[in-house]
């Protein structure tokens, strides 16, 4: 659906997120959203902007899908601490800042 190449566990995490986007879009529009439409929305409005910010961190050893899944884990951790969803943008910013400081 997305054309992304990911390992099985990563693909499962990405698919779970697409399903969450599908549910949110369906609720917002008060009608069912197709999985294809949700995947497109997720790819264009969530995944791609995050990956664009992560470009300086992508190496031969780390795939885009792997980095994105790391962002998802970091987002979950930060959201648990904050007791609210901190969002992809905040998790990406913190991850990038921490990675650049380590360099």
C-alpha positions in Angstrom: 0.0 0.0 0.0 2.7 2.5 0.9 5.6 1.0 -1.1 7.8 1.0 2.0 10.3 -1.7 2.7 10.3 -2.8 6.3 11.0 -5.9 8.4 8.0 -7.8 9.7 7.9 -6.2 13.2 8.4 -2.8 11.7 5.7 -3.4 9.1 3.3 -4.4 11.9 4.0 -1.2 13.8 3.5 0.9 10.7 0.3 -0.9 9.9 -1.0 -0.4 13.5 -0.4 3.3 13.1 -2.2 3.4 9.7 -5.1 1.6 11.4 -5.1 4.3 14.1 -5.1 7.0 11.4 -8.0 5.3 9.7 -10.0 5.2 12.8 -9.4 8.9 13.5 -10.2 9.9 9.9 -13.4 7.9 10.0 -14.4 9.4 13.3 -13.6 13.0 12.1 -15.6 12.6 8.9 -18.4 10.5 10.4 -18.0 7.9 7.7 -15.7 4.9 7.0 -12.3 5.8 5.6 -10.7 3.2 3.3 -7.5 1.6 4.3 -5.9 2.9 1.1 -7.0 6.5 1.9 -5.7 6.2 5.5 -2.4 4.8 4.2 -2.0 7.7 1.8 -2.9 10.2 4.4 -0.4 8.7 6.9 2.4 8.5 4.3 1.9 12.1 3.2 1.1 13.9 6.5 2.9 11.8 9.1 5.6 9.5 7.8 7.2 11.7 5.1 7.5 14.8 7.3 9.1 12.8 10.1 11.6 11.1 7.7 12.5 14.5 6.1 13.5 15.7 9.6 15.4 12.5 10.2 17.5 12.6 7.0 20.7 13.7 8.8 20.5 10.6 11.0 19.9 8.0 8.2 22.9 5.9 7.5 23.8 2.6 5.7 23.2 0.8 9.0 19.8 2.3 9.7 16.7 2.2 7.4 14.1 4.9 7.3 11.5 2.4 8.6 13.8 1.5 11.5 14.3 5.2 12.4 10.6 5.9 12.1 9.8 3.0 14.5 12.4 4.4 16.9 10.5 7.7 16.8 7.2 5.8 17.6 8.8 4.2 20.6 10.2 7.6 21.7 6.8 9.2 21.2 5.2 6.5 23.3 7.8 7.0 26.1 7.4 10.8 26.1 3.6 10.5 26.0 3.7 8.2 29.0 5.7 10.8 31.0 3.6 13.7 29.9 0.4 11.6 30.4 -0.8 12.8 27.0 0.0 12.3 23.3 3.0 14.5 22.6 2.8 14.0 18.9 5.2 13.0 16.2 6.7 16.4 15.8 7.8 16.7 19.4 9.2 13.2 19.5 11.2 13.8 16.3 12.6 17.1 17.5 13.8 15.6 20.7 15.3 12.6 19.0 17.1 14.8 16.4 18.4 17.1 19.1 19.7 14.2 21.2 21.3 12.5 18.3 23.1 15.7 17.1 24.4 16.4 20.7 25.9 12.8 20.7 27.8 13.4 17.5 
